[in-house]
Amino acid sequence: MNRKAIARIVIPLVIIGGILSLGIHYETQEDNHDPYPDPDSIKASPEEYVDRQVFVFGTVEGVGEEQNTATIRIETDEGPFTAEVNRFSTQRGVQSGGVVQVYGTFQGEYLIQADNIRVVNPAGSSTIYKYVTSGVAAILIMILFFRYWSLNLQTLGFEVK
């Protein structure tokens, strides 16, 4: 192999290695940058976080329209748990299966007094829509790319057709 072919293999590997090492560093330092307890900690010892601000993602399991409450399922490494969210406006158009972000005060007994709620996916079918749309876009991009470019295995590079 000539030097150019080796460089075309080594340089991307070095870049990928650098990106992976940055990801590993971020994962090890994540707790130092996040002021909110993670769902694993809340599930393990909920009494420790009473009257503290929390920020969680959850899947809506049910909405109590009259009481402005919702029950959400929060995923953790040890398995999911459910929490009741107060001040949950039914005007948000969230259905069961939808995903929300909840910022508020943890009241204990897995009860969160919401200060702010953001809808990530209004229904479970939104996730399927996002994946299908992304897949179609990726296929179209690949078709357009290979319409104008071809892979040369001798030089390990792309060439204009």
C-alpha positions as CSV (number, residue, x, y, z in Angstrom):
1,M,0.0,0.0,0.0
2,N,1.2,3.5,-0.7
3,R,1.4,6.3,1.8
4,K,-1.8,8.0,0.6
5,A,-3.8,4.8,1.1
6,I,-2.4,4.4,4.6
7,A,-3.1,8.1,5.5
8,R,-6.7,7.6,4.3
9,I,-7.1,4.8,6.8
10,V,-5.1,6.2,9.7
11,I,-6.5,9.8,9.7
12,P,-10.1,8.8,10.0
13,L,-9.3,6.2,12.7
14,V,-7.5,8.9,14.7
15,I,-10.4,11.3,14.4
16,I,-12.9,8.6,15.4
17,G,-10.7,7.7,18.3
18,G,-10.6,11.3,19.4
19,I,-14.4,11.6,19.2
20,L,-14.8,8.4,21.2
21,S,-12.4,9.6,23.9
22,L,-14.3,12.9,24.2
23,G,-17.5,10.9,24.6
24,I,-16.0,8.8,27.3
25,H,-14.7,11.9,29.1
26,Y,-18.1,13.5,28.9
27,E,-19.8,10.4,30.4
28,T,-17.4,10.3,33.3
29,Q,-17.8,14.0,34.1
30,E,-21.6,14.3,33.5
31,D,-22.5,14.3,37.1
32,N,-20.3,17.3,37.7
33,H,-22.3,19.4,35.2
34,D,-25.9,18.4,35.9
35,P,-27.5,20.1,39.0
36,Y,-30.5,17.7,39.1
37,P,-30.5,14.2,40.5
38,D,-30.8,11.4,37.9
39,P,-33.8,9.1,37.9
40,D,-31.7,6.2,39.3
41,S,-30.9,8.2,42.4
42,I,-34.5,9.3,42.8
43,K,-35.8,5.7,42.6
44,A,-33.1,4.4,45.0
45,S,-33.7,7.0,47.8
46,P,-36.7,9.3,47.1
47,E,-36.7,10.7,50.6
48,E,-33.3,12.3,50.0
49,Y,-34.7,14.5,47.2
50,V,-37.8,15.9,48.9
51,D,-38.2,19.7,48.2
52,R,-35.4,19.6,45.6
53,Q,-35.7,20.6,41.9
54,V,-35.8,17.7,39.5
55,F,-35.7,17.4,35.7
56,V,-37.0,14.1,34.3
57,F,-38.2,12.6,31.1
58,G,-41.3,10.3,31.2
59,T,-43.8,8.5,29.1
60,V,-47.4,9.6,29.9
61,E,-49.5,6.7,31.1
62,G,-52.6,8.6,32.1
63,V,-53.9,12.1,32.4
64,G,-56.4,13.3,35.1
65,E,-58.2,16.1,33.3
66,E,-60.2,17.4,36.3
67,Q,-57.2,17.4,38.7
68,N,-54.6,18.7,36.2
69,T,-52.4,15.7,37.0
70,A,-50.7,13.0,35.0
71,T,-49.0,9.7,35.7
72,I,-45.7,9.3,33.9
73,R,-43.3,6.3,33.7
74,I,-39.7,7.2,34.2
75,E,-37.1,4.7,32.9
76,T,-34.0,3.9,35.0
77,D,-31.2,1.3,34.8
78,E,-32.9,-0.7,37.5
79,G,-36.3,-0.6,35.8
80,P,-39.1,2.0,35.4
81,F,-41.1,3.7,38.1
82,T,-44.2,5.9,38.0
83,A,-44.6,9.4,39.3
84,E,-47.6,11.6,39.7
85,V,-47.2,15.1,38.2
86,N,-49.3,18.0,39.5
87,R,-50.1,21.2,37.4
88,F,-50.2,19.1,34.3
89,S,-52.2,21.1,31.8
90,T,-54.4,19.0,29.6
91,Q,-54.2,21.8,26.9
92,R,-50.8,20.3,25.8
93,G,-52.5,17.7,23.7
94,V,-50.4,14.8,25.1
95,Q,-51.9,11.3,24.9
96,S,-51.0,8.1,26.6
97,G,-47.6,7.0,25.2
98,G,-46.4,10.5,24.6
99,V,-43.1,11.7,26.1
100,V,-42.7,14.8,28.2
101,Q,-39.9,16.6,30.1
102,V,-40.9,17.7,33.6
103,Y,-39.1,20.3,35.6
104,G,-40.4,20.9,39.1
105,T,-40.1,20.2,42.8
106,F,-40.0,16.6,44.1
107,Q,-42.6,16.3,46.9
108,G,-41.8,12.7,47.9
109,E,-43.9,9.6,47.4
110,Y,-43.0,10.0,43.7
111,L,-45.0,13.2,43.4
112,I,-43.6,16.1,41.3
113,Q,-45.1,19.6,41.5
114,A,-44.4,20.8,38.0
115,D,-43.0,24.2,37.3
116,N,-42.6,23.6,33.5
117,I,-43.6,20.8,31.2
118,R,-42.4,20.3,27.6
119,V,-43.9,17.9,25.2
120,V,-41.2,15.8,23.4
121,N,-43.6,13.5,21.5
122,P,-47.4,14.1,21.8
123,A,-48.1,10.4,21.2
124,G,-46.2,7.1,20.9
125,S,-46.7,7.1,17.1
126,S,-44.5,10.2,16.8
127,T,-41.4,8.1,17.4
128,I,-42.3,5.8,14.5
129,Y,-42.9,8.8,12.3
130,K,-39.5,10.3,13.2
131,Y,-37.6,7.0,12.4
132,V,-39.5,6.5,9.1
133,T,-38.8,10.1,8.0
134,S,-35.1,9.8,8.9
135,G,-34.8,6.5,7.0
136,V,-36.4,8.0,3.9
137,A,-34.1,11.0,4.0
138,A,-31.0,8.8,4.5
139,I,-31.9,6.7,1.5
140,L,-32.5,9.8,-0.7
141,I,-29.2,11.3,0.3
142,M,-27.4,8.0,-0.5
143,I,-29.0,7.8,-3.9
144,L,-28.1,11.4,-4.7
145,F,-24.5,10.9,-3.4
146,F,-23.8,7.7,-5.4
147,R,-25.5,9.3,-8.5
148,Y,-22.6,11.7,-8.8
149,W,-19.8,9.9,-7.0
150,S,-18.3,6.4,-7.1
151,L,-16.0,4.5,-4.8
152,N,-12.5,3.6,-6.1
153,L,-11.2,0.7,-4.1
154,Q,-7.6,1.0,-5.4
155,T,-7.2,4.5,-4.0
156,L,-9.8,4.1,-1.2
157,G,-11.5,7.3,-2.2
158,F,-14.5,8.7,-4.0
159,E,-14.3,10.0,-7.6
160,V,-16.7,12.1,-9.6
161,K,-18.5,10.0,-12.2
